[in-house]
Amino acid sequence: MTERPQPQPGILEIAPYVAGKSGAPGATAPIKLSSNESPLGCSPKAVEAFKAMADRLADYPDSSAAKLRTAVGETYGLDPSRLVVGAGSDELLHLIAQAYLGHGTEAVMSQYGFLVYPIVTRAAGAELVVAPENDYRTDVDAILGAVTEKTRVVFLANPNNPTGTHIGPAELARLHAGLRPDILLVLDAAYAEYIDDENYEPGIDLVDRSENVVMTRTFSKIGLANLRVGWLYGPPHVVDVLNRIRGPFNVNGAALAAAEAAVRDTGFTARLREHNSKWRDWLTAELSGNAMRVLPSQCNFILVFFPDEEGRTAADANALLTKNNLIVREMGAYGMPDALRISIGTEEAMRKVAEVLKGLGQ
């Protein structure tokens, strides 16, 4: 073979991340319900802040993201010095893996966890161990049972994508208590803004009383997916490490300004949560039964399982939805070929989804 540069071992074993489709052959004017985007767009104040940056495109952004960290700190009652801002929470997950994983080490994730975890783990040269779930819900005992002397990081999305399920503070505490102090527990709370279960804690309390826990968050689900902004709250020693390896200008100025306005616009976030809860619960009730199973979700999507019956499978449902210009997320990449993930959209979109799926197999 002709000699050429070769990637690090394990890189070519990574399955590239495939985003939700925006359209499909034959779909005209598609309604995209495949990527868990905000059904109400973004905060008008974020739009204004973004536009105000138009005459500053020649300037470098603030490398410390000081104004955004202050805004996040004031909104959630956090110390800004313990925050790291990234180009989406995806970048922060990459930085964590780069800093704390490597050849000869392992990371643990739950069976149906976010597909970025395998990517960042293998990109860092580490091995991934997958803990089975209990009826599509995180099983703390299984995660603890998957830990070995090589484990350095545990990734946990709570609530989880793509299942929409979550575990409460007591189970989080039990998980943390069962981990060695040298294992970093990464709590991915990307969907925290959509939670309406009072028995939920995104991880802030656990971070505050621990030296080996971080929480990641994102602005993507509240309307800024196009700008790629995320943040992390963690112990000072972890924050110091991540700031040493992140790019000095890793988030652009327009994104920083829009995110600052968005996090301060708590009224918009509340309206978004209210809309989502109403139509998520409505769609769940409409689809449950009819040979379809909908998992209880605390996110801005639902996961629907279909029977193995001719004309009523997940593939049949996806084809029918696509024919009606409704683009949802197939779950084969997650090991659930019998399921579809449906983002919560407008009232019109939700009513159309229900109408179409109720006619499946008829």
C-alpha positions in Angstrom: 0.0 0.0 0.0 1.2 3.5 -0.8 2.6 5.1 2.4 0.4 8.0 3.6 -0.3 9.7 6.9 -2.3 7.4 9.2 -4.8 8.4 12.0 -4.4 7.4 15.6 -5.6 3.8 16.4 -9.3 3.6 16.8 -10.2 6.7 14.8 -11.4 4.8 11.8 -13.5 2.6 14.0 -15.7 5.6 14.9 -19.1 5.6 13.4 -19.6 9.2 12.1 -22.5 11.1 13.8 -25.5 11.4 11.5 -27.7 14.4 12.3 -31.5 14.3 11.9 -32.7 14.7 8.3 -34.0 18.1 7.1 -35.9 16.6 4.3 -36.5 13.4 2.2 -37.0 12.5 -1.4 -40.6 13.3 -2.4 -41.2 15.6 0.6 -42.2 19.1 -0.4 -42.2 21.9 2.2 -41.1 19.4 4.9 -41.8 19.9 8.6 -38.6 19.0 10.4 -39.2 17.1 13.6 -35.9 15.2 13.6 -33.4 17.3 15.6 -35.1 18.4 18.8 -35.0 22.1 17.8 -37.0 24.8 19.6 -40.7 24.8 18.4 -40.9 28.6 19.1 -37.6 29.6 17.5 -35.4 31.7 19.8 -35.7 34.6 22.1 -36.4 37.9 20.3 -33.8 39.5 22.6 -31.3 37.0 21.3 -32.1 38.0 17.7 -31.6 41.7 18.6 -28.2 40.9 20.2 -27.1 38.9 17.2 -28.0 41.7 14.8 -26.1 44.2 16.9 -22.9 42.3 16.3 -23.1 42.9 12.5 -20.6 45.8 12.6 -18.1 44.0 14.8 -17.3 41.0 12.6 -13.7 42.1 12.2 -13.1 41.9 16.0 -12.0 38.8 17.8 -14.5 37.6 20.4 -13.8 37.7 24.1 -11.7 34.6 24.7 -13.0 34.4 28.3 -16.7 34.7 27.5 -16.9 36.8 30.6 -20.3 38.4 29.9 -21.9 35.2 29.1 -20.5 33.4 32.1 -21.7 36.3 34.3 -25.2 36.0 32.8 -25.3 32.2 33.3 -24.1 32.7 36.8 -26.7 35.3 37.7 -29.5 33.3 36.1 -28.7 30.0 37.9 -26.9 31.3 41.0 -23.5 29.9 40.0 -20.0 31.1 40.4 -18.9 32.4 36.9 -15.3 31.4 37.6 -16.5 27.8 37.6 -18.0 28.0 34.2 -16.5 27.0 30.8 -18.1 28.1 27.5 -17.8 25.9 24.4 -19.0 25.6 20.8 -22.0 23.6 21.9 -21.8 21.1 24.7 -20.4 18.7 22.1 -17.1 20.6 22.2 -17.0 20.5 26.0 -17.5 16.7 25.8 -14.6 16.5 23.4 -12.4 18.5 25.8 -13.3 16.3 28.7 -12.4 13.2 26.8 -9.1 14.8 25.6 -8.2 15.8 29.1 -9.2 12.7 31.1 -9.2 9.8 28.7 -6.4 8.1 26.6 -5.0 4.8 25.6 -5.5 2.1 28.2 -8.4 3.9 29.9 -12.2 3.4 29.6 -15.4 5.5 29.7 -18.8 4.1 30.7 -22.1 5.2 29.2 -25.7 3.9 29.4 -27.0 1.7 26.7 -29.1 4.2 24.8 -27.0 7.3 25.7 -26.1 10.1 23.3 -24.1 9.0 20.3 -21.5 11.7 20.8 -20.1 9.8 23.8 -18.6 7.0 21.7 -17.1 9.5 19.3 -15.3 11.5 21.9 -14.2 8.5 23.8 -12.6 6.7 20.8 -11.2 9.9 19.4 -9.2 10.2 22.7 -7.9 6.6 22.2 -10.0 5.1 25.0 -12.4 2.2 25.1 -16.1 2.5 25.7 -18.1 0.2 28.0 -21.9 0.2 27.6 -24.1 -0.5 30.6 -27.5 -2.1 29.9 -30.6 -0.1 30.7 -33.8 -1.2 32.5 -36.7 -0.7 30.2 -35.0 2.2 28.5 -34.1 3.9 31.8 -30.7 4.4 33.3 -29.8 1.5 35.6 -27.4 2.8 38.3 -26.4 -0.7 39.4 -25.5 -1.6 35.8 -23.3 1.4 35.4 -21.5 0.8 38.6 -21.1 -2.9 37.6 -19.5 -1.7 34.3 -16.8 0.3 36.1 -13.3 -1.3 36.1 -9.8 -0.2 37.3 -9.5 1.4 33.8 -12.6 3.6 34.1 -11.8 7.4 34.1 -15.1 8.9 33.0 -18.8 8.1 33.2 -21.1 9.9 30.8 -24.7 10.3 31.8 -27.4 12.2 29.9 -30.2 13.1 32.4 -32.8 13.4 31.0 -31.6 11.1 28.2 -31.6 11.5 24.5 -33.1 9.6 22.7 -35.3 8.0 25.3 -36.5 11.1 27.2 -36.3 9.3 30.5 -34.5 10.5 33.6 -33.4 9.5 37.1 -33.9 11.6 40.2 -31.5 13.2 42.7 -31.4 10.1 45.0 -30.3 7.8 42.2 -27.7 10.4 41.0 -26.3 10.6 44.5 -26.2 6.8 44.7 -24.3 6.6 41.4 -21.8 9.2 42.5 -21.3 7.5 45.8 -20.4 4.3 44.1 -17.7 5.8 41.9 -14.0 6.1 42.9 -12.8 9.7 43.5 -10.6 9.6 40.4 -13.5 8.9 38.1 -15.1 12.0 36.5 -18.9 11.9 36.4 -20.2 13.9 33.5 -23.9 14.9 33.8 -25.2 16.0 30.4 -28.3 18.1 31.2 -28.9 19.3 27.7 -32.7 19.2 28.1 -32.9 20.6 31.6 -35.0 23.6 30.5 -37.8 21.3 29.5 -38.1 19.3 32.7 -41.4 19.8 34.6 -40.8 17.0 37.1 -40.3 18.6 40.5 -38.2 15.6 41.5 -35.3 16.6 39.2 -31.9 18.2 39.8 -29.7 18.8 36.8 -26.5 18.2 38.8 -25.7 21.6 40.3 -25.9 20.4 43.9 -23.8 17.3 43.1 -21.1 19.5 41.5 -21.1 21.9 44.5 -20.3 19.1 47.0 -17.9 17.1 44.8 -14.5 17.2 43.2 -15.3 14.7 40.5 -18.6 15.9 38.9 -19.3 18.3 36.1 -22.6 19.4 34.5 -22.9 20.3 30.8 -25.7 22.4 29.3 -26.5 23.8 25.8 -28.3 26.7 24.2 -29.3 24.5 21.2 -32.6 23.3 22.7 -33.8 26.8 23.5 -33.4 28.3 20.1 -29.7 28.8 19.3 -28.8 25.5 17.7 -27.3 27.3 14.7 -24.8 29.3 16.8 -23.3 26.4 18.7 -23.0 27.5 22.3 -22.8 25.4 25.5 -21.5 25.7 29.0 -20.1 23.6 31.8 -20.2 23.9 35.5 -17.5 22.1 37.5 -14.9 22.1 40.2 -12.1 24.8 39.8 -9.4 22.1 39.0 -11.5 20.7 36.1 -12.3 24.2 34.8 -8.6 25.1 34.9 -7.7 21.9 32.9 -10.4 22.6 30.2 -9.4 26.2 29.8 -5.8 25.2 29.2 -6.8 23.0 26.1 -9.8 24.8 24.6 -9.3 27.1 21.7 -8.7 30.7 22.8 -11.5 32.0 20.6 -13.7 28.9 20.5 -17.0 30.7 20.5 -17.7 33.6 18.1 -18.8 37.0 19.4 -22.3 36.9 17.8 -23.0 33.6 19.5 -21.8 34.9 22.8 -24.0 38.0 22.6 -27.1 36.0 21.5 -26.6 33.4 24.2 -26.2 36.1 26.9 -29.5 37.7 25.9 -31.2 34.2 25.6 -30.2 33.1 29.1 -31.4 36.3 30.6 -34.8 36.0 28.8 -36.3 33.7 31.4 -39.8 34.6 30.2 -39.2 33.2 26.8 -37.7 30.0 28.3 -40.8 29.6 30.5 -43.1 30.0 27.5 -41.1 27.4 25.6 -41.3 24.9 28.4 -45.1 25.5 28.7 -45.7 25.0 25.0 -43.5 21.9 25.0 -45.1 20.3 28.1 -48.6 20.9 26.7 -48.0 19.3 23.2 -45.6 16.6 24.4 -48.2 15.4 26.8 -51.0 15.8 24.3 -49.1 13.8 21.6 -48.2 11.1 24.1 -51.8 10.6 25.1 -52.9 10.6 21.4 -50.5 8.0 20.3 -50.4 5.7 23.4 -52.2 2.5 22.6 -53.1 1.8 18.9 -50.3 -0.8 19.2 -47.8 2.1 19.8 -45.8 2.6 23.0 -44.7 6.1 23.9 -42.0 6.4 26.6 -42.7 9.0 29.3 -40.5 11.9 28.2 -39.2 15.0 30.1 -37.5 16.3 26.9 -38.7 18.2 23.8 -39.4 15.0 22.0 -41.1 11.6 22.4 -39.8 8.1 21.5 -42.5 5.9 19.9 -42.2 2.1 19.5 -44.1 0.4 16.8 -45.2 -3.3 16.5 -43.5 -5.9 14.3 -46.7 -6.1 12.1 -46.9 -5.7 8.4 -47.9 -2.2 7.5 -47.5 -0.9 11.1 -43.7 -1.1 11.7 -41.5 1.9 12.4 -40.3 1.8 8.8 -43.9 1.9 7.6 -44.6 4.8 10.0 -41.6 6.7 8.9 -42.5 6.3 5.2 -46.1 7.5 5.9 -44.9 10.5 7.9 -42.4 11.4 5.1 -45.2 11.1 2.5 -47.0 13.7 4.5 -44.0 16.0 4.7 -43.2 15.1 8.4 -39.5 14.4 8.9 -38.7 12.5 12.1 -35.7 10.6 13.4 -35.1 6.9 12.7 -33.5 5.1 15.6 -31.5 2.3 13.9 -28.2 4.0 14.8 -29.2 3.8 18.5 -30.0 0.1 18.3 -33.8 0.7 18.3 -35.0 0.0 14.7 -38.5 -0.4 16.0 -38.8 3.2 17.2 -39.0 6.7 15.9 -38.1 9.9 17.8 -40.5 12.8 17.2 -39.5 16.3 18.2 -42.2 18.5 19.7 -43.2 21.2 17.2 -46.0 23.6 16.6 -49.6 22.7 17.4 -50.3 22.3 13.7 -47.4 19.9 13.3 -48.4 17.8 16.4 -52.0 17.5 15.3 -50.8 16.4 11.8 -48.4 13.7 13.3 -51.2 12.3 15.4 -53.6 12.2 12.5 -51.1 10.5 10.2 -50.0 7.8 12.8 -53.5 7.0 13.8 -54.1 6.0 10.2 -51.1 3.7 10.1 -52.0 0.3 8.7 -55.5 1.3 7.6 
